[in-house]
Every structure is written in structure tokens, then in C-alpha cells.
Amino acid sequence: MIGIDLIKVERMKGSIERFGEKFLLRFLSPEEIILIKNHKTAAGFWAAKEACSKALGCGIGKECSFHDIKLTKTAKGAPVITLAHELLKSYSISDMSVSITHDGDYAMAVVAIEKTKV
């Protein structure tokens, strides 16, 4: 399953300027906030979480919240995505990968999810 999301980084900048850390905590954990360098990075994380929920086929909502999806980085700075154990189990997920990119006014992310073969 594949999900993709695109966000205009100015939208993220405006929300951060208006609401600060309160806004970031709406979709990021404190550990994820530490990884945020600027509004562009935050936009990439938002896009990755949205893309993940789309790959699951449920979107962000009751089944899957922003906080059920965690982003970290490798030693080389590549993004890594993980899901809450309950979602991994209920969706029979065996592997996930994420790619985040930025170009000009936009941030985009793609998430690929593999299910366990039954």
C-alpha cells in the first residue's frame, strides 16, 4: 500500500507562528519536536504522517491518530517511520518505508507499507 501527501510549507509556518509549540504537539511527540529544525522540517513530518494514514486507507482520525505514527531519523539523517503496536498488529504490517522531500514552497512525503502474507 502506498500513501502520498503534499503540503505548502507556508501553511505550516503560519500555524507555528500563530500557535507555537501547542500546534506542534497536536501532531508531534516531544521527541519528534527535538528533530524539527524549522517549519520546512515540520511540514515534511506532517506530510509523512498524512501519507502513512493514507497508505493504511483510513486517514487521520479515530482509527489512526497523528500520535500513533512516530518519526525518527537514522544516524545519517534519513527518516524512519513506525506505527503503534496495535496498528501494526491490526493491519498485519511487516515493513514500512518513508521518503520526505522539499522543493521551493512545498514538502512532500511518500509512505510504502507491506502487509504480512497470510
Jmol script that loads the backbone (N, CA, C; Angstrom):
load data "model"
ATOM      1  N   MET A   1       0.858  -1.170   0.000  1.00  0.00           N
ATOM      2  CA  MET A   1       0.000   0.000   0.000  1.00  0.00           C
ATOM      3  C   MET A   1       0.903   1.232   0.000  1.00  0.00           C
ATOM      4  N   ILE A   2       0.483   2.245  -0.714  1.00  0.00           N
ATOM      5  CA  ILE A   2       1.274   3.473  -0.829  1.00  0.00           C
ATOM      6  C   ILE A   2       0.383   4.668  -0.514  1.00  0.00           C
ATOM      7  N   GLY A   3       0.951   5.632   0.228  1.00  0.00           N
ATOM      8  CA  GLY A   3       0.266   6.886   0.504  1.00  0.00           C
ATOM      9  C   GLY A   3       1.193   8.044   0.177  1.00  0.00           C
ATOM     10  N   ILE A   4       0.617   9.159  -0.222  1.00  0.00           N
ATOM     11  CA  ILE A   4       1.404  10.348  -0.567  1.00  0.00           C
ATOM     12  C   ILE A   4       0.692  11.576  -0.021  1.00  0.00           C
ATOM     13  N   ASP A   5       1.469  12.589   0.360  1.00  0.00           N
ATOM     14  CA  ASP A   5       0.875  13.846   0.807  1.00  0.00           C
ATOM     15  C   ASP A   5       1.795  15.001   0.428  1.00  0.00           C
ATOM     16  N   LEU A   6       1.184  16.123   0.152  1.00  0.00           N
ATOM     17  CA  LEU A   6       1.871  17.349  -0.234  1.00  0.00           C
ATOM     18  C   LEU A   6       1.335  18.482   0.627  1.00  0.00           C
ATOM     19  N   ILE A   7       2.218  19.314   1.131  1.00  0.00           N
ATOM     20  CA  ILE A   7       1.794  20.450   1.956  1.00  0.00           C
ATOM     21  C   ILE A   7       2.611  21.680   1.568  1.00  0.00           C
ATOM     22  N   LYS A   8       1.967  22.815   1.556  1.00  0.00           N
ATOM     23  CA  LYS A   8       2.652  24.081   1.321  1.00  0.00           C
ATOM     24  C   LYS A   8       3.318  24.490   2.639  1.00  0.00           C
ATOM     25  N   VAL A   9       4.619  24.717   2.618  1.00  0.00           N
ATOM     26  CA  VAL A   9       5.351  24.972   3.865  1.00  0.00           C
ATOM     27  C   VAL A   9       4.923  26.278   4.534  1.00  0.00           C
ATOM     28  N   GLU A  10       4.425  27.230   3.772  1.00  0.00           N
ATOM     29  CA  GLU A  10       3.956  28.490   4.369  1.00  0.00           C
ATOM     30  C   GLU A  10       2.767  28.267   5.306  1.00  0.00           C
ATOM     31  N   ARG A  11       1.944  27.277   4.985  1.00  0.00           N
ATOM     32  CA  ARG A  11       0.824  26.933   5.852  1.00  0.00           C
ATOM     33  C   ARG A  11       1.330  26.477   7.215  1.00  0.00           C
ATOM     34  N   MET A  12       2.379  25.663   7.203  1.00  0.00           N
ATOM     35  CA  MET A  12       2.982  25.186   8.449  1.00  0.00           C
ATOM     36  C   MET A  12       3.633  26.356   9.190  1.00  0.00           C
ATOM     37  N   LYS A  13       4.317  27.214   8.469  1.00  0.00           N
ATOM     38  CA  LYS A  13       4.975  28.365   9.091  1.00  0.00           C
ATOM     39  C   LYS A  13       3.953  29.239   9.818  1.00  0.00           C
ATOM     40  N   GLY A  14       2.826  29.516   9.162  1.00  0.00           N
ATOM     41  CA  GLY A  14       1.784  30.340   9.763  1.00  0.00           C
ATOM     42  C   GLY A  14       1.203  29.720  11.025  1.00  0.00           C
ATOM     43  N   SER A  15       0.979  28.412  11.000  1.00  0.00           N
ATOM     44  CA  SER A  15       0.430  27.729  12.179  1.00  0.00           C
ATOM     45  C   SER A  15       1.413  27.749  13.339  1.00  0.00           C
ATOM     46  N   ILE A  16       2.695  27.560  13.038  1.00  0.00           N
ATOM     47  CA  ILE A  16       3.712  27.584  14.098  1.00  0.00           C
ATOM     48  C   ILE A  16       3.844  28.990  14.675  1.00  0.00           C
ATOM     49  N   GLU A  17       3.845  30.000  13.801  1.00  0.00           N
ATOM     50  CA  GLU A  17       3.945  31.379  14.278  1.00  0.00           C
ATOM     51  C   GLU A  17       2.743  31.750  15.138  1.00  0.00           C
ATOM     52  N   ARG A  18       1.579  31.281  14.764  1.00  0.00           N
ATOM     53  CA  ARG A  18       0.349  31.628  15.483  1.00  0.00           C
ATOM     54  C   ARG A  18       0.188  30.872  16.797  1.00  0.00           C
ATOM     55  N   PHE A  19       0.492  29.556  16.781  1.00  0.00           N
ATOM     56  CA  PHE A  19       0.199  28.727  17.951  1.00  0.00           C
ATOM     57  C   PHE A  19       1.434  28.131  18.638  1.00  0.00           C
ATOM     58  N   GLY A  20       2.600  28.247  18.019  1.00  0.00           N
ATOM     59  CA  GLY A  20       3.841  27.782  18.629  1.00  0.00           C
ATOM     60  C   GLY A  20       3.866  26.288  18.901  1.00  0.00           C
ATOM     61  N   GLU A  21       4.483  25.924  20.030  1.00  0.00           N
ATOM     62  CA  GLU A  21       4.663  24.512  20.380  1.00  0.00           C
ATOM     63  C   GLU A  21       3.325  23.794  20.579  1.00  0.00           C
ATOM     64  N   LYS A  22       2.303  24.528  20.980  1.00  0.00           N
ATOM     65  CA  LYS A  22       0.972  23.918  21.152  1.00  0.00           C
ATOM     66  C   LYS A  22       0.513  23.277  19.841  1.00  0.00           C
ATOM     67  N   PHE A  23       0.766  23.962  18.732  1.00  0.00           N
ATOM     68  CA  PHE A  23       0.403  23.401  17.435  1.00  0.00           C
ATOM     69  C   PHE A  23       1.244  22.171  17.122  1.00  0.00           C
ATOM     70  N   LEU A  24       2.543  22.260  17.352  1.00  0.00           N
ATOM     71  CA  LEU A  24       3.424  21.120  17.065  1.00  0.00           C
ATOM     72  C   LEU A  24       3.016  19.887  17.869  1.00  0.00           C
ATOM     73  N   LEU A  25       2.631  20.099  19.135  1.00  0.00           N
ATOM     74  CA  LEU A  25       2.227  18.976  19.984  1.00  0.00           C
ATOM     75  C   LEU A  25       0.929  18.321  19.512  1.00  0.00           C
ATOM     76  N   ARG A  26       0.202  18.993  18.661  1.00  0.00           N
ATOM     77  CA  ARG A  26      -1.027  18.412  18.098  1.00  0.00           C
ATOM     78  C   ARG A  26      -0.705  17.194  17.229  1.00  0.00           C
ATOM     79  N   PHE A  27       0.462  17.230  16.562  1.00  0.00           N
ATOM     80  CA  PHE A  27       0.786  16.122  15.666  1.00  0.00           C
ATOM     81  C   PHE A  27       2.160  15.495  15.895  1.00  0.00           C
ATOM     82  N   LEU A  28       2.941  16.043  16.817  1.00  0.00           N
ATOM     83  CA  LEU A  28       4.270  15.505  17.102  1.00  0.00           C
ATOM     84  C   LEU A  28       4.439  15.192  18.580  1.00  0.00           C
ATOM     85  N   SER A  29       5.258  14.206  18.875  1.00  0.00           N
ATOM     86  CA  SER A  29       5.631  13.917  20.262  1.00  0.00           C
ATOM     87  C   SER A  29       6.774  14.855  20.642  1.00  0.00           C
ATOM     88  N   PRO A  30       7.056  15.009  21.937  1.00  0.00           N
ATOM     89  CA  PRO A  30       8.201  15.839  22.336  1.00  0.00           C
ATOM     90  C   PRO A  30       9.516  15.360  21.709  1.00  0.00           C
ATOM     91  N   GLU A  31       9.670  14.043  21.547  1.00  0.00           N
ATOM     92  CA  GLU A  31      10.889  13.500  20.923  1.00  0.00           C
ATOM     93  C   GLU A  31      10.979  13.894  19.453  1.00  0.00           C
ATOM     94  N   GLU A  32       9.843  13.942  18.784  1.00  0.00           N
ATOM     95  CA  GLU A  32       9.838  14.351  17.379  1.00  0.00           C
ATOM     96  C   GLU A  32      10.113  15.845  17.251  1.00  0.00           C
ATOM     97  N   ILE A  33       9.589  16.639  18.167  1.00  0.00           N
ATOM     98  CA  ILE A  33       9.809  18.090  18.121  1.00  0.00           C
ATOM     99  C   ILE A  33      11.301  18.412  18.191  1.00  0.00           C
ATOM    100  N   ILE A  34      12.050  17.637  18.935  1.00  0.00           N
ATOM    101  CA  ILE A  34      13.506  17.835  19.036  1.00  0.00           C
ATOM    102  C   ILE A  34      14.168  17.735  17.654  1.00  0.00           C
ATOM    103  N   LEU A  35      13.606  16.918  16.775  1.00  0.00           N
ATOM    104  CA  LEU A  35      14.166  16.725  15.435  1.00  0.00           C
ATOM    105  C   LEU A  35      13.806  17.851  14.461  1.00  0.00           C
ATOM    106  N   ILE A  36      12.840  18.676  14.820  1.00  0.00           N
ATOM    107  CA  ILE A  36      12.367  19.741  13.936  1.00  0.00           C
ATOM    108  C   ILE A  36      13.361  20.903  13.926  1.00  0.00           C
ATOM    109  N   LYS A  37      13.896  21.187  12.741  1.00  0.00           N
ATOM    110  CA  LYS A  37      14.858  22.280  12.592  1.00  0.00           C
ATOM    111  C   LYS A  37      14.163  23.606  12.277  1.00  0.00           C
ATOM    112  N   ASN A  38      13.057  23.526  11.520  1.00  0.00           N
ATOM    113  CA  ASN A  38      12.333  24.728  11.099  1.00  0.00           C
ATOM    114  C   ASN A  38      10.961  24.319  10.574  1.00  0.00           C
ATOM    115  N   HIS A  39      10.212  25.283  10.072  1.00  0.00           N
ATOM    116  CA  HIS A  39       8.863  24.979   9.589  1.00  0.00           C
ATOM    117  C   HIS A  39       8.861  24.034   8.388  1.00  0.00           C
ATOM    118  N   LYS A  40       9.936  24.019   7.624  1.00  0.00           N
ATOM    119  CA  LYS A  40      10.010  23.103   6.486  1.00  0.00           C
ATOM    120  C   LYS A  40      10.110  21.653   6.956  1.00  0.00           C
ATOM    121  N   THR A  41      10.922  21.425   7.982  1.00  0.00           N
ATOM    122  CA  THR A  41      11.030  20.076   8.548  1.00  0.00           C
ATOM    123  C   THR A  41       9.694  19.646   9.129  1.00  0.00           C
ATOM    124  N   ALA A  42       9.025  20.551   9.846  1.00  0.00           N
ATOM    125  CA  ALA A  42       7.721  20.245  10.429  1.00  0.00           C
ATOM    126  C   ALA A  42       6.720  19.883   9.331  1.00  0.00           C
ATOM    127  N   ALA A  43       6.750  20.610   8.226  1.00  0.00           N
ATOM    128  CA  ALA A  43       5.851  20.318   7.110  1.00  0.00           C
ATOM    129  C   ALA A  43       6.128  18.927   6.544  1.00  0.00           C
ATOM    130  N   GLY A  44       7.383  18.554   6.457  1.00  0.00           N
ATOM    131  CA  GLY A  44       7.739  17.218   5.976  1.00  0.00           C
ATOM    132  C   GLY A  44       7.219  16.129   6.897  1.00  0.00           C
ATOM    133  N   PHE A  45       7.317  16.352   8.209  1.00  0.00           N
ATOM    134  CA  PHE A  45       6.806  15.378   9.184  1.00  0.00           C
ATOM    135  C   PHE A  45       5.281  15.271   9.079  1.00  0.00           C
ATOM    136  N   TRP A  46       4.605  16.407   8.920  1.00  0.00           N
ATOM    137  CA  TRP A  46       3.149  16.401   8.754  1.00  0.00           C
ATOM    138  C   TRP A  46       2.781  15.567   7.514  1.00  0.00           C
ATOM    139  N   ALA A  47       3.462  15.850   6.399  1.00  0.00           N
ATOM    140  CA  ALA A  47       3.180  15.133   5.161  1.00  0.00           C
ATOM    141  C   ALA A  47       3.427  13.633   5.321  1.00  0.00           C
ATOM    142  N   ALA A  48       4.483  13.262   6.043  1.00  0.00           N
ATOM    143  CA  ALA A  48       4.794  11.840   6.240  1.00  0.00           C
ATOM    144  C   ALA A  48       3.690  11.142   7.036  1.00  0.00           C
ATOM    145  N   LYS A  49       3.194  11.801   8.068  1.00  0.00           N
ATOM    146  CA  LYS A  49       2.140  11.192   8.884  1.00  0.00           C
ATOM    147  C   LYS A  49       0.829  11.092   8.094  1.00  0.00           C
ATOM    148  N   GLU A  50       0.520  12.104   7.319  1.00  0.00           N
ATOM    149  CA  GLU A  50      -0.676  12.054   6.468  1.00  0.00           C
ATOM    150  C   GLU A  50      -0.537  10.955   5.410  1.00  0.00           C
ATOM    151  N   ALA A  51       0.632  10.868   4.796  1.00  0.00           N
ATOM    152  CA  ALA A  51       0.867   9.842   3.774  1.00  0.00           C
ATOM    153  C   ALA A  51       0.743   8.444   4.377  1.00  0.00           C
ATOM    154  N   CYS A  52       1.215   8.264   5.588  1.00  0.00           N
ATOM    155  CA  CYS A  52       1.119   6.977   6.265  1.00  0.00           C
ATOM    156  C   CYS A  52      -0.350   6.596   6.493  1.00  0.00           C
ATOM    157  N   SER A  53      -1.125   7.541   6.978  1.00  0.00           N
ATOM    158  CA  SER A  53      -2.535   7.247   7.236  1.00  0.00           C
ATOM    159  C   SER A  53      -3.277   6.935   5.934  1.00  0.00           C
ATOM    160  N   LYS A  54      -2.878   7.569   4.852  1.00  0.00           N
ATOM    161  CA  LYS A  54      -3.485   7.281   3.549  1.00  0.00           C
ATOM    162  C   LYS A  54      -3.082   5.891   3.047  1.00  0.00           C
ATOM    163  N   ALA A  55      -1.832   5.507   3.295  1.00  0.00           N
ATOM    164  CA  ALA A  55      -1.392   4.165   2.907  1.00  0.00           C
ATOM    165  C   ALA A  55      -2.166   3.104   3.677  1.00  0.00           C
ATOM    166  N   LEU A  56      -2.509   3.394   4.913  1.00  0.00           N
ATOM    167  CA  LEU A  56      -3.329   2.466   5.703  1.00  0.00           C
ATOM    168  C   LEU A  56      -4.755   2.393   5.177  1.00  0.00           C
ATOM    169  N   GLY A  57      -5.184   3.468   4.510  1.00  0.00           N
ATOM    170  CA  GLY A  57      -6.531   3.513   3.959  1.00  0.00           C
ATOM    171  C   GLY A  57      -7.571   4.064   4.909  1.00  0.00           C
ATOM    172  N   CYS A  58      -7.123   4.666   6.009  1.00  0.00           N
ATOM    173  CA  CYS A  58      -8.090   5.173   6.992  1.00  0.00           C
ATOM    174  C   CYS A  58      -7.996   6.680   7.202  1.00  0.00           C
ATOM    175  N   GLY A  59      -6.874   7.300   6.848  1.00  0.00           N
ATOM    176  CA  GLY A  59      -6.685   8.720   7.124  1.00  0.00           C
ATOM    177  C   GLY A  59      -6.481   8.964   8.605  1.00  0.00           C
ATOM    178  N   ILE A  60      -6.170  10.200   8.952  1.00  0.00           N
ATOM    179  CA  ILE A  60      -6.012  10.578  10.360  1.00  0.00           C
ATOM    180  C   ILE A  60      -7.406  10.703  10.962  1.00  0.00           C
ATOM    181  N   GLY A  61      -7.624  10.041  12.067  1.00  0.00           N
ATOM    182  CA  GLY A  61      -8.935  10.074  12.709  1.00  0.00           C
ATOM    183  C   GLY A  61      -8.997   9.107  13.867  1.00  0.00           C
ATOM    184  N   LYS A  62     -10.151   8.505  14.043  1.00  0.00           N
ATOM    185  CA  LYS A  62     -10.385   7.618  15.179  1.00  0.00           C
ATOM    186  C   LYS A  62      -9.489   6.372  15.145  1.00  0.00           C
ATOM    187  N   GLU A  63      -9.332   5.769  13.961  1.00  0.00           N
ATOM    188  CA  GLU A  63      -8.528   4.553  13.832  1.00  0.00           C
ATOM    189  C   GLU A  63      -7.037   4.800  13.993  1.00  0.00           C
ATOM    190  N   CYS A  64      -6.584   5.927  13.505  1.00  0.00           N
ATOM    191  CA  CYS A  64      -5.145   6.240  13.489  1.00  0.00           C
ATOM    192  C   CYS A  64      -4.963   7.733  13.745  1.00  0.00           C
ATOM    193  N   SER A  65      -4.346   8.059  14.865  1.00  0.00           N
ATOM    194  CA  SER A  65      -4.085   9.468  15.177  1.00  0.00           C
ATOM    195  C   SER A  65      -2.658   9.831  14.770  1.00  0.00           C
ATOM    196  N   PHE A  66      -2.383  11.117  14.734  1.00  0.00           N
ATOM    197  CA  PHE A  66      -1.021  11.576  14.451  1.00  0.00           C
ATOM    198  C   PHE A  66      -0.035  10.934  15.434  1.00  0.00           C
ATOM    199  N   HIS A  67      -0.448  10.735  16.664  1.00  0.00           N
ATOM    200  CA  HIS A  67       0.459  10.217  17.691  1.00  0.00           C
ATOM    201  C   HIS A  67       0.633   8.707  17.644  1.00  0.00           C
ATOM    202  N   ASP A  68      -0.111   8.025  16.782  1.00  0.00           N
ATOM    203  CA  ASP A  68       0.110   6.598  16.546  1.00  0.00           C
ATOM    204  C   ASP A  68       1.249   6.372  15.551  1.00  0.00           C
ATOM    205  N   ILE A  69       1.654   7.439  14.887  1.00  0.00           N
ATOM    206  CA  ILE A  69       2.709   7.390  13.876  1.00  0.00           C
ATOM    207  C   ILE A  69       3.917   8.140  14.429  1.00  0.00           C
ATOM    208  N   LYS A  70       5.074   7.483  14.461  1.00  0.00           N
ATOM    209  CA  LYS A  70       6.287   8.104  15.014  1.00  0.00           C
ATOM    210  C   LYS A  70       7.355   8.215  13.929  1.00  0.00           C
ATOM    211  N   LEU A  71       8.030   9.349  13.928  1.00  0.00           N
ATOM    212  CA  LEU A  71       9.146   9.575  13.018  1.00  0.00           C
ATOM    213  C   LEU A  71      10.427   9.760  13.813  1.00  0.00           C
ATOM    214  N   THR A  72      11.472   9.092  13.355  1.00  0.00           N
ATOM    215  CA  THR A  72      12.815   9.269  13.903  1.00  0.00           C
ATOM    216  C   THR A  72      13.736   9.449  12.709  1.00  0.00           C
ATOM    217  N   LYS A  73      15.024   9.539  12.987  1.00  0.00           N
ATOM    218  CA  LYS A  73      15.998   9.660  11.898  1.00  0.00           C
ATOM    219  C   LYS A  73      17.168   8.713  12.156  1.00  0.00           C
ATOM    220  N   THR A  74      17.757   8.228  11.078  1.00  0.00           N
ATOM    221  CA  THR A  74      18.953   7.405  11.187  1.00  0.00           C
ATOM    222  C   THR A  74      20.137   8.308  11.523  1.00  0.00           C
ATOM    223  N   ALA A  75      21.275   7.705  11.781  1.00  0.00           N
ATOM    224  CA  ALA A  75      22.495   8.463  12.064  1.00  0.00           C
ATOM    225  C   ALA A  75      22.864   9.382  10.892  1.00  0.00           C
ATOM    226  N   LYS A  76      22.460   9.003   9.686  1.00  0.00           N
ATOM    227  CA  LYS A  76      22.752   9.816   8.505  1.00  0.00           C
ATOM    228  C   LYS A  76      21.641  10.816   8.193  1.00  0.00           C
ATOM    229  N   GLY A  77      20.590  10.839   9.006  1.00  0.00           N
ATOM    230  CA  GLY A  77      19.522  11.820   8.837  1.00  0.00           C
ATOM    231  C   GLY A  77      18.336  11.372   8.003  1.00  0.00           C
ATOM    232  N   ALA A  78      18.310  10.111   7.579  1.00  0.00           N
ATOM    233  CA  ALA A  78      17.176   9.610   6.802  1.00  0.00           C
ATOM    234  C   ALA A  78      15.983   9.375   7.724  1.00  0.00           C
ATOM    235  N   PRO A  79      14.785   9.681   7.266  1.00  0.00           N
ATOM    236  CA  PRO A  79      13.611   9.467   8.120  1.00  0.00           C
ATOM    237  C   PRO A  79      13.268   7.987   8.262  1.00  0.00           C
ATOM    238  N   VAL A  80      12.757   7.652   9.434  1.00  0.00           N
ATOM    239  CA  VAL A  80      12.276   6.298   9.733  1.00  0.00           C
ATOM    240  C   VAL A  80      10.884   6.448  10.317  1.00  0.00           C
ATOM    241  N   ILE A  81       9.955   5.624   9.862  1.00  0.00           N
ATOM    242  CA  ILE A  81       8.577   5.712  10.333  1.00  0.00           C
ATOM    243  C   ILE A  81       8.184   4.412  11.028  1.00  0.00           C
ATOM    244  N   THR A  82       7.470   4.541  12.141  1.00  0.00           N
ATOM    245  CA  THR A  82       6.959   3.381  12.862  1.00  0.00           C
ATOM    246  C   THR A  82       5.522   3.668  13.294  1.00  0.00           C
ATOM    247  N   LEU A  83       4.793   2.597  13.551  1.00  0.00           N
ATOM    248  CA  LEU A  83       3.407   2.714  14.000  1.00  0.00           C
ATOM    249  C   LEU A  83       3.254   2.119  15.385  1.00  0.00           C
ATOM    250  N   ALA A  84       2.218   2.557  16.072  1.00  0.00           N
ATOM    251  CA  ALA A  84       1.862   1.966  17.364  1.00  0.00           C
ATOM    252  C   ALA A  84       1.652   0.465  17.161  1.00  0.00           C
ATOM    253  N   HIS A  85       2.036  -0.312  18.160  1.00  0.00           N
ATOM    254  CA  HIS A  85       1.962  -1.771  18.088  1.00  0.00           C
ATOM    255  C   HIS A  85       0.563  -2.255  17.696  1.00  0.00           C
ATOM    256  N   GLU A  86      -0.469  -1.625  18.244  1.00  0.00           N
ATOM    257  CA  GLU A  86      -1.836  -2.032  17.956  1.00  0.00           C
ATOM    258  C   GLU A  86      -2.151  -1.925  16.457  1.00  0.00           C
ATOM    259  N   LEU A  87      -1.663  -0.860  15.812  1.00  0.00           N
ATOM    260  CA  LEU A  87      -1.906  -0.689  14.379  1.00  0.00           C
ATOM    261  C   LEU A  87      -1.104  -1.685  13.561  1.00  0.00           C
ATOM    262  N   LEU A  88       0.144  -1.925  13.965  1.00  0.00           N
ATOM    263  CA  LEU A  88       0.954  -2.917  13.260  1.00  0.00           C
ATOM    264  C   LEU A  88       0.251  -4.270  13.251  1.00  0.00           C
ATOM    265  N   LYS A  89      -0.303  -4.613  14.397  1.00  0.00           N
ATOM    266  CA  LYS A  89      -0.985  -5.901  14.540  1.00  0.00           C
ATOM    267  C   LYS A  89      -2.315  -5.922  13.769  1.00  0.00           C
ATOM    268  N   SER A  90      -3.142  -4.916  13.955  1.00  0.00           N
ATOM    269  CA  SER A  90      -4.471  -4.929  13.329  1.00  0.00           C
ATOM    270  C   SER A  90      -4.409  -4.825  11.805  1.00  0.00           C
ATOM    271  N   TYR A  91      -3.385  -4.169  11.271  1.00  0.00           N
ATOM    272  CA  TYR A  91      -3.241  -4.058   9.818  1.00  0.00           C
ATOM    273  C   TYR A  91      -2.277  -5.095   9.246  1.00  0.00           C
ATOM    274  N   SER A  92      -1.723  -5.969  10.104  1.00  0.00           N
ATOM    275  CA  SER A  92      -0.786  -7.033   9.685  1.00  0.00           C
ATOM    276  C   SER A  92       0.395  -6.475   8.893  1.00  0.00           C
ATOM    277  N   ILE A  93       1.033  -5.443   9.429  1.00  0.00           N
ATOM    278  CA  ILE A  93       2.125  -4.777   8.728  1.00  0.00           C
ATOM    279  C   ILE A  93       3.454  -5.456   9.033  1.00  0.00           C
ATOM    280  N   SER A  94       4.196  -5.765   7.967  1.00  0.00           N
ATOM    281  CA  SER A  94       5.504  -6.396   8.130  1.00  0.00           C
ATOM    282  C   SER A  94       6.656  -5.426   7.906  1.00  0.00           C
ATOM    283  N   ASP A  95       6.438  -4.372   7.105  1.00  0.00           N
ATOM    284  CA  ASP A  95       7.523  -3.428   6.823  1.00  0.00           C
ATOM    285  C   ASP A  95       6.933  -2.099   6.368  1.00  0.00           C
ATOM    286  N   MET A  96       7.670  -1.018   6.637  1.00  0.00           N
ATOM    287  CA  MET A  96       7.257   0.325   6.223  1.00  0.00           C
ATOM    288  C   MET A  96       8.484   1.113   5.796  1.00  0.00           C
ATOM    289  N   SER A  97       8.292   2.018   4.854  1.00  0.00           N
ATOM    290  CA  SER A  97       9.366   2.944   4.498  1.00  0.00           C
ATOM    291  C   SER A  97       8.756   4.298   4.152  1.00  0.00           C
ATOM    292  N   VAL A  98       9.574   5.337   4.325  1.00  0.00           N
ATOM    293  CA  VAL A  98       9.117   6.708   4.098  1.00  0.00           C
ATOM    294  C   VAL A  98      10.188   7.494   3.363  1.00  0.00           C
ATOM    295  N   SER A  99       9.747   8.398   2.521  1.00  0.00           N
ATOM    296  CA  SER A  99      10.636   9.344   1.873  1.00  0.00           C
ATOM    297  C   SER A  99       9.991  10.721   1.972  1.00  0.00           C
ATOM    298  N   ILE A 100      10.787  11.699   2.385  1.00  0.00           N
ATOM    299  CA  ILE A 100      10.319  13.082   2.523  1.00  0.00           C
ATOM    300  C   ILE A 100      11.193  13.959   1.644  1.00  0.00           C
ATOM    301  N   THR A 101      10.564  14.874   0.899  1.00  0.00           N
ATOM    302  CA  THR A 101      11.332  15.791   0.058  1.00  0.00           C
ATOM    303  C   THR A 101      10.751  17.195   0.170  1.00  0.00           C
ATOM    304  N   HIS A 102      11.598  18.163  -0.110  1.00  0.00           N
ATOM    305  CA  HIS A 102      11.195  19.574  -0.088  1.00  0.00           C
ATOM    306  C   HIS A 102      11.652  20.216  -1.390  1.00  0.00           C
ATOM    307  N   ASP A 103      10.794  21.065  -1.942  1.00  0.00           N
ATOM    308  CA  ASP A 103      11.165  21.824  -3.127  1.00  0.00           C
ATOM    309  C   ASP A 103      10.410  23.144  -3.101  1.00  0.00           C
ATOM    310  N   GLY A 104      11.141  24.213  -3.008  1.00  0.00           N
ATOM    311  CA  GLY A 104      10.514  25.534  -3.007  1.00  0.00           C
ATOM    312  C   GLY A 104       9.498  25.685  -1.895  1.00  0.00           C
ATOM    313  N   ASP A 105       8.254  25.903  -2.285  1.00  0.00           N
ATOM    314  CA  ASP A 105       7.178  26.169  -1.330  1.00  0.00           C
ATOM    315  C   ASP A 105       6.499  24.918  -0.785  1.00  0.00           C
ATOM    316  N   TYR A 106       6.979  23.728  -1.161  1.00  0.00           N
ATOM    317  CA  TYR A 106       6.264  22.505  -0.811  1.00  0.00           C
ATOM    318  C   TYR A 106       7.145  21.466  -0.124  1.00  0.00           C
ATOM    319  N   ALA A 107       6.488  20.658   0.706  1.00  0.00           N
ATOM    320  CA  ALA A 107       7.089  19.455   1.273  1.00  0.00           C
ATOM    321  C   ALA A 107       6.181  18.298   0.866  1.00  0.00           C
ATOM    322  N   MET A 108       6.785  17.167   0.536  1.00  0.00           N
ATOM    323  CA  MET A 108       6.016  16.010   0.103  1.00  0.00           C
ATOM    324  C   MET A 108       6.596  14.761   0.749  1.00  0.00           C
ATOM    325  N   ALA A 109       5.724  13.804   1.025  1.00  0.00           N
ATOM    326  CA  ALA A 109       6.169  12.529   1.582  1.00  0.00           C
ATOM    327  C   ALA A 109       5.420  11.381   0.925  1.00  0.00           C
ATOM    328  N   VAL A 110       6.111  10.264   0.820  1.00  0.00           N
ATOM    329  CA  VAL A 110       5.539   9.021   0.310  1.00  0.00           C
ATOM    330  C   VAL A 110       5.834   7.939   1.345  1.00  0.00           C
ATOM    331  N   VAL A 111       4.815   7.141   1.663  1.00  0.00           N
ATOM    332  CA  VAL A 111       4.977   6.029   2.597  1.00  0.00           C
ATOM    333  C   VAL A 111       4.532   4.755   1.894  1.00  0.00           C
ATOM    334  N   ALA A 112       5.369   3.727   1.988  1.00  0.00           N
ATOM    335  CA  ALA A 112       5.042   2.399   1.452  1.00  0.00           C
ATOM    336  C   ALA A 112       4.906   1.436   2.629  1.00  0.00           C
ATOM    337  N   ILE A 113       3.833   0.654   2.619  1.00  0.00           N
ATOM    338  CA  ILE A 113       3.547  -0.307   3.687  1.00  0.00           C
ATOM    339  C   ILE A 113       3.386  -1.680   3.069  1.00  0.00           C
ATOM    340  N   GLU A 114       4.069  -2.659   3.673  1.00  0.00           N
ATOM    341  CA  GLU A 114       3.915  -4.048   3.259  1.00  0.00           C
ATOM    342  C   GLU A 114       3.167  -4.801   4.339  1.00  0.00           C
ATOM    343  N   LYS A 115       2.195  -5.593   3.905  1.00  0.00           N
ATOM    344  CA  LYS A 115       1.429  -6.426   4.832  1.00  0.00           C
ATOM    345  C   LYS A 115       2.041  -7.823   4.898  1.00  0.00           C
ATOM    346  N   THR A 116       1.844  -8.454   6.050  1.00  0.00           N
ATOM    347  CA  THR A 116       2.260  -9.837   6.194  1.00  0.00           C
ATOM    348  C   THR A 116       1.387 -10.693   5.297  1.00  0.00           C
ATOM    349  N   LYS A 117       2.012 -11.599   4.575  1.00  0.00           N
ATOM    350  CA  LYS A 117       1.231 -12.506   3.710  1.00  0.00           C
ATOM    351  C   LYS A 117       0.569 -13.558   4.578  1.00  0.00           C
ATOM    352  N   VAL A 118      -0.695 -13.786   4.324  1.00  0.00           N
ATOM    353  CA  VAL A 118      -1.454 -14.745   5.113  1.00  0.00           C
ATOM    354  C   VAL A 118      -1.519 -16.077   4.411  1.00  0.00           C
TER     355      VAL A 118
END
end "model"
wireframe off; spacefill off
backbone 0.3
color backbone group
